[in-house]
Amino acid sequence: MFRSVAPYVGKYKIYTRLAVVAMVIGIVASVVPYFMLYQMLGPLARGEALTWAAIWPRLLVIILCEIIYALSYAKGLSLSHYSAYHTLENVRIKLQGKLEKQSLGDIEDLGNGRLKKMFTDDIEQLELLLAHAIPEGIANMLIPAIIIVVMFISDWRMGLLSLIPMVIGMFAMSMMMKAGMAKMDDYYRSGAEMNNTIIEYVNGMEVVKVFNKDGESYKTFGEKVMAYRDFTLAWYKECWPWMALYTSIFPCLCMFMLPVGSLMILHGSLTLEKLILVICMSFAVGPSFLKALNFAGKFPQLDYKIAELEKLMNHEPLKAGTNDFKGSSLDVSFENVHFGYEEEEVLHGISLKLPQKTTTALVGASGSGKSTLAKLLIHYYDIKEGKITIGGQDITDMSLEALNQQVAYVAQEQFLFNTTLYDNILVGNPTATREQVEDAARRAQCMEFLERLPQGLETQAGDGGKMLSGGERQRIALARAILKDAPIIVLDEATAFMDPENEEKMNAAIAEIVKDKTVLVIAHRLATIKDADQICVIKDGNCIAADRHEALLESCEEYKKFWAATQSASQWKIGGATC
């Protein structure tokens, strides 16, 4: 267990050790009053008179010990929390480092709820274990062990009698831990599912309200919450009887010593003074031992939680090299690319070349693999077979930083940070000047809506860019790509949220931006890509044709269907008006 947390504690383990020492001192101080009590009761057991001169020094020692206990324990908790919070910092940083090495696809598959629970809830729960369970558990276990040894030295029979309740309590504790560990996997899985469902419910509330799906959506939400509740209660009910048994047994170590000891006194084999001594010591053992065992039940959780956190990040890291870009050109080549999600293959040996400074468009039905192919170019996933090269250099041979310098990606849905629009555009090139940022905003046709905003570029984007419309967010994303000025550009439905009035401006802006670039573009509206240098038709994960628009109309039936559908859609009418 300690081995699992050791890599994350690092140099702060000295503070945990000092915390244990401070708490041991405090617990020793808390035990001394019981010996003072024995020393005050001892003379009475021998039939001697108890004088004030014998009482007040011992009362003074008791008060002093209580002060030492309070100060030492407080100092121990301060040191243990200092170590714990730095350990949590190390856990988050190391997990974040592992997360960065995962493919974006694997991260997306984990889900927001699970990641949120992992980085906040699960790691935060380690604080109780690190700041309390380890130092307090060790300290509280050490003192009872010493006292029991003293009991055996005082009278071995009383020592054995004190062990009977402890054996019963330890059995109850082991049964509780066995029941708990058997269901721990399901417990955490149920919690993760509930988190994902809550986030989905909140994020989808607008759709739920618009389409009057409150009942259906809330039913799913309620089912997951109640499933978590029912599972947790069932788990606790299985553990509660054992918990009640050991919590009632441990504080009562004298339950056997008192009656048996009384009989031994009557038979003359034990003195009343010794019985008082072991009973006083048993009062010191019970609370400390119970607290130690309560913390002992947390130790498997610490091991389990760290193992689970590491398991979540134990996907194969993205295959990325450390080299800079060394390609001989900016030609992009897909060579016999196979890719699948889990066991299902979605791209079946696609080979495709994007010549330098040309525009290649991907067309096909939804789910045919267009976006997947584009994401593979930005190394969103590792491919299963084949390779993708830029200028002859395999993208897995270069570092992610080097690849990202060569490729700019504008997706259909763009995330904006909750900061100013200026800072959001600056993400494209953090070293750019304000003039360059403003120029990028102009070229991306952002000025039209920026001029309407009171603070212009200094306007806050809001959570995820909620202060802007979909089309406005996309233009900010396009401004990022312009500022980045990468030689290869991937546009995945970059005009998806454009209204007809602004689409023409956007297309003109894109045409200006992609000049002299190697461009891969995905669009469902074929009119926007009919002038591309190369149009590739993707069907069921295969590239069935690649040529210019005019040639495809003559040679590819699938493309003819798409084009006919596009022409037909342009003639649609609503209420007598042509769309």
C-alpha positions as CSV (number, residue, x, y, z in Angstrom):
1,M,0.0,0.0,0.0
2,F,2.7,2.5,0.9
3,R,4.6,1.5,-2.2
4,S,1.7,2.7,-4.4
5,V,1.7,6.2,-2.9
6,A,5.4,6.5,-2.4
7,P,6.2,7.8,-6.0
8,Y,3.8,10.7,-5.4
9,V,4.9,11.7,-1.9
10,G,8.5,12.4,-3.0
11,K,10.5,14.8,-0.8
12,Y,7.4,15.5,1.4
13,K,7.6,12.1,3.1
14,I,9.7,13.6,5.8
15,Y,6.7,15.7,6.8
16,T,4.6,12.6,7.1
17,R,7.2,11.0,9.3
18,L,7.4,14.1,11.5
19,A,3.6,14.1,11.7
20,V,3.7,10.5,13.0
21,V,6.3,11.4,15.6
22,A,4.3,14.4,16.7
23,M,1.1,12.3,17.0
24,V,2.9,9.5,18.9
25,I,4.1,12.1,21.4
26,G,0.5,13.4,21.7
27,I,-1.0,9.9,22.1
28,V,1.6,9.0,24.8
29,A,0.7,12.2,26.6
30,S,-3.0,11.2,26.4
31,V,-2.2,7.8,27.9
32,V,-0.3,9.1,30.9
33,P,-3.4,10.4,32.7
34,Y,-4.6,6.8,33.0
35,F,-1.5,5.9,34.9
36,M,-1.9,9.0,37.1
37,L,-5.4,7.8,37.8
38,Y,-4.0,4.4,38.8
39,Q,-1.5,6.0,41.1
40,M,-4.3,7.9,42.8
41,L,-6.5,4.8,43.1
42,G,-3.7,2.4,44.1
43,P,-3.4,3.7,47.7
44,L,-7.1,3.3,48.2
45,A,-6.9,-0.3,47.0
46,R,-4.1,-0.9,49.6
47,G,-6.3,0.6,52.3
48,E,-4.2,3.8,52.6
49,A,-5.5,7.3,52.9
50,L,-5.3,9.6,49.8
51,T,-3.9,13.0,50.7
52,W,-4.1,16.3,48.7
53,A,-0.3,16.3,48.6
54,A,-0.5,13.1,46.6
55,I,-3.3,14.3,44.3
56,W,-2.3,17.8,43.1
57,P,1.0,16.9,41.4
58,R,-0.8,14.2,39.5
59,L,-3.6,16.5,38.5
60,L,-1.0,18.9,37.3
61,V,0.6,16.2,35.2
62,I,-2.8,15.3,33.8
63,I,-3.4,18.9,32.8
64,L,0.1,19.2,31.3
65,C,-0.4,16.0,29.4
66,E,-3.7,17.2,27.9
67,I,-2.0,20.4,26.7
68,I,0.9,18.4,25.2
69,Y,-1.6,16.1,23.5
70,A,-3.5,19.0,22.0
71,L,-0.4,20.8,20.8
72,S,1.3,17.7,19.5
73,Y,-1.7,16.4,17.7
74,A,-2.4,19.7,16.1
75,K,1.2,20.0,14.9
76,G,1.0,16.5,13.6
77,L,-2.1,17.2,11.6
78,S,-0.6,20.4,10.3
79,L,2.5,18.5,9.0
80,S,0.4,15.6,7.6
81,H,-1.8,18.0,5.7
82,Y,1.2,19.9,4.3
83,S,2.5,16.6,3.0
84,A,-0.9,15.4,1.8
85,Y,-1.8,18.5,-0.2
86,H,1.7,18.5,-1.9
87,T,1.2,14.8,-2.6
88,L,-2.2,15.5,-4.2
89,E,-0.5,18.2,-6.3
90,N,2.0,15.6,-7.4
91,V,-0.7,13.1,-8.2
92,R,-2.6,15.6,-10.3
93,I,0.5,16.8,-12.1
94,K,1.7,13.2,-12.9
95,L,-1.7,12.1,-14.0
96,Q,-2.0,15.3,-16.2
97,G,1.4,14.3,-17.7
98,K,0.1,10.8,-18.5
99,L,-3.1,12.3,-19.9
100,E,-1.1,14.5,-22.2
101,K,0.5,11.5,-23.7
102,Q,-2.8,9.8,-24.5
103,S,-4.5,10.2,-27.8
104,L,-7.3,12.8,-27.9
105,G,-9.7,10.0,-28.9
106,D,-8.9,8.0,-25.7
107,I,-9.4,11.1,-23.6
108,E,-12.7,11.8,-25.3
109,D,-13.8,8.2,-24.7
110,L,-13.3,8.6,-21.0
111,G,-16.0,11.3,-20.8
112,N,-16.1,14.6,-19.0
113,G,-17.8,13.1,-16.0
114,R,-15.2,10.4,-15.4
115,L,-12.3,12.9,-15.9
116,K,-14.0,15.4,-13.6
117,K,-14.5,12.7,-10.9
118,M,-10.9,11.5,-11.3
119,F,-9.2,14.9,-11.1
120,T,-11.4,16.4,-8.4
121,D,-13.5,13.9,-6.4
122,D,-11.2,10.8,-6.4
123,I,-8.0,12.7,-5.8
124,E,-9.6,14.9,-3.2
125,Q,-10.7,11.8,-1.3
126,L,-7.0,10.8,-1.0
127,E,-6.5,13.8,1.3
128,L,-8.4,12.0,4.2
129,L,-6.2,8.9,3.7
130,L,-2.9,10.7,3.4
131,A,-3.5,13.4,6.0
132,H,-5.2,11.2,8.6
133,A,-5.2,7.5,7.9
134,I,-1.4,7.1,7.5
135,P,-0.1,9.3,10.4
136,E,-3.0,8.8,12.8
137,G,-3.4,5.1,12.0
138,I,0.3,4.4,12.7
139,A,0.4,6.5,15.8
140,N,-2.8,5.1,17.2
141,M,-1.7,1.5,16.5
142,L,1.8,1.9,18.1
143,I,0.6,3.0,21.6
144,P,-2.0,0.2,22.1
145,A,0.7,-2.3,21.1
146,I,3.1,-0.9,23.8
147,I,0.3,-0.9,26.5
148,I,-0.7,-4.5,25.8
149,V,2.9,-5.5,26.2
150,V,2.9,-3.7,29.6
151,M,-0.3,-5.6,30.5
152,F,1.4,-8.9,29.8
153,I,4.4,-7.9,31.9
154,S,2.1,-6.9,34.7
155,D,0.0,-10.1,34.6
156,W,0.0,-12.4,31.6
157,R,-3.4,-13.7,32.3
158,M,-4.9,-10.2,32.2
159,G,-3.0,-9.6,28.9
160,L,-4.6,-12.7,27.4
161,L,-8.0,-11.7,28.5
162,S,-7.5,-8.3,26.9
163,L,-6.8,-10.0,23.6
164,I,-10.2,-11.8,23.4
165,P,-12.3,-8.7,22.5
166,M,-9.5,-7.6,20.1
167,V,-9.6,-11.0,18.3
168,I,-13.4,-10.8,17.9
169,G,-13.2,-7.2,16.8
170,M,-10.4,-8.0,14.3
171,F,-12.5,-10.8,12.8
172,A,-15.5,-8.4,12.4
173,M,-13.2,-5.8,10.8
174,S,-11.8,-8.3,8.3
175,M,-15.3,-9.4,7.3
176,M,-16.3,-5.8,6.8
177,M,-13.2,-5.2,4.6
178,K,-13.8,-8.3,2.6
179,A,-17.4,-7.3,1.9
180,G,-16.3,-3.8,1.0
181,M,-13.4,-4.8,-1.3
182,A,-15.6,-7.3,-3.2
183,K,-17.9,-4.5,-4.4
184,M,-15.5,-1.6,-4.6
185,D,-15.1,-1.8,-8.4
186,D,-18.8,-1.7,-9.0
187,Y,-19.2,1.1,-6.5
188,Y,-16.7,3.4,-8.3
189,R,-18.1,2.4,-11.7
190,S,-21.6,3.3,-10.6
191,G,-20.3,6.7,-9.3
192,A,-18.6,7.4,-12.7
193,E,-21.8,6.5,-14.6
194,M,-23.8,8.9,-12.4
195,N,-21.3,11.7,-13.0
196,N,-21.4,11.3,-16.7
197,T,-25.2,11.2,-16.7
198,I,-25.4,14.4,-14.6
199,I,-23.0,16.3,-16.9
200,E,-24.9,15.0,-20.0
201,Y,-28.2,16.1,-18.4
202,V,-27.0,19.6,-17.6
203,N,-25.3,20.1,-21.0
204,G,-28.4,18.9,-22.9
205,M,-30.9,20.8,-20.9
206,E,-31.6,23.3,-23.7
207,V,-32.5,20.4,-26.1
208,V,-34.5,18.7,-23.4
209,K,-36.6,21.8,-22.9
210,V,-37.0,22.8,-26.5
211,F,-38.3,19.3,-27.5
212,N,-40.3,18.8,-24.3
213,K,-38.3,15.7,-23.3
214,D,-38.1,16.6,-19.6
215,G,-39.8,13.4,-18.5
216,E,-37.7,11.0,-20.6
217,S,-34.4,12.8,-19.8
218,Y,-35.1,13.2,-16.1
219,K,-36.1,9.5,-16.0
220,T,-32.6,8.5,-17.2
221,F,-31.0,11.0,-14.8
222,G,-33.1,9.7,-11.9
223,E,-32.4,6.1,-12.7
224,K,-28.6,6.6,-12.6
225,V,-28.8,8.6,-9.4
226,M,-31.1,6.0,-7.7
227,A,-29.0,3.1,-9.0
228,Y,-26.0,4.7,-7.3
229,R,-28.0,5.3,-4.1
230,D,-29.4,1.8,-4.0
231,F,-26.0,0.2,-4.7
232,T,-24.3,2.3,-2.0
233,L,-27.0,1.6,0.6
234,A,-26.9,-2.2,-0.2
235,W,-23.1,-2.1,0.2
236,Y,-23.3,-0.3,3.5
237,K,-26.0,-2.6,4.8
238,E,-23.7,-5.5,4.2
239,C,-20.9,-3.8,6.1
240,W,-22.9,-2.2,8.9
241,P,-23.4,-5.3,11.1
242,W,-19.7,-6.0,11.2
243,M,-19.0,-2.3,11.8
244,A,-21.4,-2.2,14.7
245,L,-19.8,-5.4,16.2
246,Y,-16.2,-4.1,16.2
247,T,-17.1,-0.6,17.2
248,S,-18.9,-1.9,20.3
249,I,-16.3,-4.5,21.1
250,F,-13.0,-2.6,20.9
251,P,-13.8,0.1,23.6
252,C,-14.7,-2.7,26.0
253,L,-11.4,-4.6,26.6
254,C,-12.3,-4.9,30.3
255,M,-15.4,-6.9,29.6
256,F,-13.5,-10.2,30.3
257,M,-10.9,-8.7,32.6
258,L,-13.3,-7.3,35.1
259,P,-15.4,-10.4,36.0
260,V,-12.5,-12.9,35.6
261,G,-10.1,-10.5,37.5
262,S,-12.7,-10.2,40.3
263,L,-12.8,-14.0,40.7
264,M,-9.0,-14.2,40.7
265,I,-9.0,-11.6,43.5
266,L,-11.5,-13.6,45.5
267,H,-9.2,-16.6,45.1
268,G,-6.2,-14.6,46.0
269,S,-4.3,-15.1,42.7
270,L,-4.5,-11.4,41.8
271,T,-4.2,-8.2,43.7
272,L,-6.8,-5.5,43.5
273,E,-4.0,-3.0,42.7
274,K,-2.9,-5.0,39.5
275,L,-6.6,-5.3,38.4
276,I,-7.0,-1.5,38.7
277,L,-3.7,-1.0,36.7
278,V,-4.8,-3.2,33.8
279,I,-8.4,-1.8,33.8
280,C,-7.0,1.8,33.7
281,M,-4.7,0.8,30.9
282,S,-7.6,-0.8,29.0
283,F,-9.4,2.5,29.0
284,A,-6.3,3.9,27.1
285,V,-6.1,1.1,24.6
286,G,-9.8,1.0,23.4
287,P,-10.2,4.4,21.8
288,S,-6.7,4.4,20.2
289,F,-7.1,0.9,18.9
290,L,-10.6,1.6,17.5
291,K,-9.3,4.8,15.7
292,A,-6.3,2.9,14.3
293,L,-8.5,0.1,12.9
294,N,-11.0,2.6,11.5
295,F,-8.1,4.1,9.6
296,A,-6.8,0.7,8.7
297,G,-10.0,0.1,6.8
298,K,-9.0,3.1,4.6
299,F,-5.6,1.8,3.6
300,P,-7.0,-0.6,0.9
301,Q,-9.0,2.3,-0.5
302,L,-5.8,4.4,-0.8
303,D,-4.2,1.5,-2.8
304,Y,-7.3,1.0,-4.8
305,K,-7.9,4.6,-5.7
306,I,-4.3,5.2,-6.8
307,A,-4.4,1.9,-8.9
308,E,-7.7,3.1,-10.5
309,L,-6.3,6.5,-11.3
310,E,-3.3,5.0,-12.9
311,K,-5.4,2.4,-14.7
312,L,-7.5,5.1,-16.3
313,M,-4.3,6.6,-17.7
314,N,-2.7,3.3,-18.7
315,H,-3.9,3.4,-22.3
316,E,-1.1,3.0,-24.8
317,P,0.5,6.5,-25.1
318,L,0.3,8.2,-28.5
319,K,3.2,7.1,-30.7
320,A,5.0,10.4,-31.0
321,G,8.7,10.9,-31.7
322,T,11.0,13.7,-30.5
323,N,12.2,14.9,-33.9
324,D,11.5,18.3,-35.5
325,F,9.8,18.4,-38.9
326,K,12.4,17.3,-41.5
327,G,10.1,16.6,-44.5
328,S,11.3,17.4,-48.0
329,S,8.0,19.1,-48.9
330,L,4.5,19.7,-47.6
331,D,2.9,16.9,-49.5
332,V,0.6,14.8,-47.3
333,S,0.4,11.1,-48.0
334,F,-2.0,8.5,-46.5
335,E,-0.5,5.1,-47.3
336,N,-2.7,2.0,-46.7
337,V,-4.3,3.5,-43.6
338,H,-6.4,1.2,-41.5
339,F,-8.2,2.4,-38.4
340,G,-10.9,1.2,-36.0
341,Y,-12.6,2.1,-32.8
342,E,-12.2,-0.8,-30.4
343,E,-12.7,-3.9,-32.5
344,E,-14.6,-2.3,-35.4
345,E,-12.5,-1.1,-38.3
346,V,-13.9,2.1,-40.0
347,L,-11.1,2.9,-42.5
348,H,-10.0,0.0,-44.7
349,G,-6.6,0.6,-46.2
350,I,-7.1,4.2,-47.6
351,S,-4.2,5.5,-49.8
352,L,-4.4,9.2,-50.7
353,K,-1.9,11.9,-51.6
354,L,-2.4,15.7,-51.0
355,P,0.1,17.5,-53.1
356,Q,1.7,20.6,-51.7
357,K,-0.2,23.9,-52.0
358,T,-3.3,22.1,-53.3
359,T,-6.8,21.7,-51.9
360,T,-8.2,18.2,-51.4
361,A,-11.9,17.8,-50.4
362,L,-13.4,14.8,-48.7
363,V,-17.1,14.0,-49.5
364,G,-19.3,11.2,-48.5
365,A,-22.2,10.2,-46.4
366,S,-22.3,10.8,-42.6
367,G,-20.3,8.0,-40.9
368,S,-18.3,7.2,-44.0
369,G,-15.0,8.1,-42.2
370,K,-14.2,11.6,-43.5
371,S,-13.7,13.3,-40.1
372,T,-11.8,10.3,-38.8
373,L,-9.4,10.6,-41.8
374,A,-8.9,14.3,-41.1
375,K,-8.3,13.7,-37.4
376,L,-5.7,11.1,-38.1
377,L,-3.7,13.7,-39.9
378,I,-3.6,15.8,-36.7
379,H,-2.7,12.6,-34.8
380,Y,-6.0,12.5,-32.9
381,Y,-5.5,8.7,-32.8
382,D,-2.8,6.2,-33.7
383,I,-3.6,4.3,-36.8
384,K,-3.7,0.5,-36.7
385,E,-1.8,-0.1,-39.9
386,G,-0.2,1.9,-42.6
387,K,1.3,5.4,-42.2
388,I,0.7,9.1,-42.7
389,T,3.6,11.2,-43.9
390,I,4.3,14.9,-44.5
391,G,7.0,15.5,-47.0
392,G,8.0,11.8,-46.6
393,Q,8.4,12.0,-42.8
394,D,6.1,9.8,-40.8
395,I,4.0,11.9,-38.4
396,T,4.8,9.4,-35.6
397,D,8.5,10.3,-36.1
398,M,8.1,13.9,-35.1
399,S,7.1,15.4,-31.8
400,L,3.5,16.6,-31.3
401,E,4.8,20.2,-31.1
402,A,6.5,19.8,-34.4
403,L,3.4,18.3,-36.0
404,N,1.2,21.0,-34.6
405,Q,3.5,23.7,-36.0
406,Q,2.8,22.3,-39.5
407,V,-1.0,21.7,-39.2
408,A,-3.9,23.9,-38.2
409,Y,-7.2,22.3,-37.5
410,V,-10.6,24.0,-37.6
411,A,-13.4,21.7,-36.5
412,Q,-17.1,22.1,-36.8
413,E,-17.5,22.6,-33.0
414,Q,-14.8,24.9,-31.5
415,F,-14.1,25.4,-27.8
416,L,-13.4,28.9,-26.5
417,F,-11.8,29.5,-23.2
418,N,-13.6,31.6,-20.6
419,T,-11.3,34.6,-21.2
420,T,-11.3,37.5,-23.7
421,L,-11.8,37.0,-27.4
422,Y,-8.3,38.5,-27.9
423,D,-6.7,35.8,-25.7
424,N,-8.8,33.2,-27.5
425,I,-7.4,34.2,-30.9
426,L,-3.9,34.6,-29.4
427,V,-3.9,30.8,-28.7
428,G,-3.0,30.4,-32.4
429,N,0.3,32.2,-31.8
430,P,1.1,33.3,-28.3
431,T,4.0,35.5,-29.5
432,A,1.9,37.5,-32.0
433,T,1.4,41.3,-31.6
434,R,-1.9,43.0,-31.1
435,E,-1.8,44.2,-34.7
436,Q,-1.4,40.6,-35.9
437,V,-4.3,39.5,-33.8
438,E,-6.6,42.3,-35.1
439,D,-5.5,41.5,-38.7
440,A,-6.4,37.8,-38.1
441,A,-9.8,38.8,-36.8
442,R,-10.4,41.0,-39.8
443,R,-9.4,38.3,-42.3
444,A,-11.7,35.8,-40.5
445,Q,-14.7,38.3,-40.9
446,C,-14.9,38.8,-37.1
447,M,-15.0,42.6,-37.2
448,E,-18.7,42.7,-38.1
449,F,-19.8,41.2,-34.7
450,L,-16.8,42.6,-32.7
451,E,-17.9,46.1,-33.6
452,R,-21.3,45.4,-32.0
453,L,-19.7,44.3,-28.7
454,P,-19.0,47.2,-26.3
455,Q,-15.5,45.8,-25.4
456,G,-14.7,44.4,-28.8
457,L,-11.8,42.0,-28.6
458,E,-11.7,42.4,-24.8
459,T,-15.2,40.9,-24.5
460,Q,-15.3,37.7,-22.4
461,A,-16.2,34.6,-24.4
462,G,-18.0,33.0,-21.4
463,D,-17.9,29.3,-20.5
464,G,-17.1,27.4,-23.6
465,G,-17.8,30.5,-25.7
466,K,-21.4,30.7,-24.7
467,M,-21.6,34.4,-25.2
468,L,-21.2,34.0,-28.9
469,S,-23.3,32.3,-31.5
470,G,-22.1,29.1,-33.3
471,G,-21.0,31.0,-36.4
472,E,-19.2,33.6,-34.3
473,R,-17.3,31.0,-32.4
474,Q,-16.3,29.4,-35.7
475,R,-15.0,32.7,-37.0
476,I,-12.9,33.2,-33.8
477,A,-11.5,29.7,-34.4
478,L,-10.7,30.5,-37.9
479,A,-8.9,33.7,-36.7
480,R,-6.8,31.4,-34.5
481,A,-5.8,29.3,-37.6
482,I,-5.0,32.4,-39.6
483,L,-2.8,33.7,-36.8
484,K,-1.1,30.3,-36.5
485,D,-0.2,30.5,-40.2
486,A,0.5,26.7,-40.5
487,P,1.4,25.5,-44.0
488,I,-1.2,22.6,-43.8
489,I,-4.8,23.4,-43.0
490,V,-7.6,21.0,-42.1
491,L,-11.1,22.4,-42.3
492,D,-13.8,20.1,-40.9
493,E,-17.2,21.7,-41.9
494,A,-15.6,25.1,-41.1
495,T,-18.7,27.0,-42.4
496,A,-21.3,24.7,-40.8
497,F,-22.8,27.4,-38.6
498,M,-22.7,30.2,-41.2
499,D,-26.0,31.8,-42.3
500,P,-26.4,32.4,-46.1
501,E,-25.6,36.1,-45.6
502,N,-22.2,35.5,-44.1
503,E,-21.3,32.2,-45.8
504,E,-20.2,34.0,-49.0
505,K,-17.9,36.3,-46.9
506,M,-16.5,33.3,-45.0
507,N,-15.8,31.3,-48.2
508,A,-14.0,34.4,-49.6
509,A,-12.0,34.7,-46.4
510,I,-11.1,30.9,-46.4
511,A,-10.1,31.2,-50.1
512,E,-7.7,34.0,-49.1
513,I,-6.4,32.1,-46.1
514,V,-5.7,28.8,-47.8
515,K,-3.8,30.4,-50.7
516,D,-0.4,28.7,-51.0
517,K,-1.3,26.1,-48.3
518,T,-1.8,22.4,-48.4
519,V,-5.5,22.1,-47.5
520,L,-7.7,19.2,-46.5
521,V,-11.4,20.2,-46.4
522,I,-14.6,18.4,-45.4
523,A,-17.9,19.8,-46.5
524,H,-21.4,18.4,-47.0
525,R,-22.4,21.3,-49.3
526,L,-20.6,20.3,-52.5
527,A,-21.0,23.8,-54.1
528,T,-18.4,25.1,-51.6
529,I,-15.7,22.6,-52.7
530,K,-16.4,22.0,-56.4
531,D,-13.3,24.0,-57.4
532,A,-11.0,21.9,-55.2
533,D,-7.9,20.5,-57.0
534,Q,-8.9,17.1,-55.9
535,I,-12.2,15.6,-54.5
536,C,-12.1,12.3,-52.8
537,V,-15.3,10.3,-52.4
538,I,-15.3,8.2,-49.2
539,K,-17.8,5.4,-48.8
540,D,-17.9,2.9,-45.9
541,G,-14.3,3.6,-45.0
542,N,-12.9,3.3,-48.5
543,C,-11.8,6.0,-51.0
544,I,-13.7,4.9,-54.1
545,A,-12.7,7.8,-56.4
546,A,-10.5,10.9,-56.4
547,D,-10.5,13.5,-59.2
548,R,-11.7,17.0,-60.1
549,H,-15.4,17.9,-60.0
550,E,-16.1,17.6,-63.7
551,A,-14.3,14.3,-64.0
552,L,-16.1,12.8,-61.0
553,L,-19.5,13.8,-62.5
554,E,-18.7,11.7,-65.5
555,S,-17.0,8.7,-63.8
556,C,-18.4,8.3,-60.2
557,E,-22.0,7.3,-59.6
558,E,-21.8,8.0,-55.9
559,Y,-20.5,11.6,-56.5
560,K,-23.3,12.1,-59.1
561,K,-25.8,11.2,-56.4
562,F,-24.3,13.7,-53.9
563,W,-24.2,16.4,-56.6
564,A,-27.8,15.8,-57.6
565,A,-28.9,15.9,-54.0
566,T,-27.1,19.2,-53.5
567,Q,-28.8,20.7,-56.6
568,S,-32.1,19.4,-55.5
569,A,-31.7,20.9,-52.0
570,S,-30.9,24.3,-53.4
571,Q,-34.4,24.3,-55.0
572,W,-36.3,23.5,-51.8
573,K,-39.1,25.8,-51.0
574,I,-40.8,26.7,-47.7
575,G,-44.1,28.5,-48.0
576,G,-43.5,29.3,-51.6
577,A,-40.0,30.8,-51.1
578,T,-36.9,29.3,-52.6
579,C,-34.2,28.4,-50.1
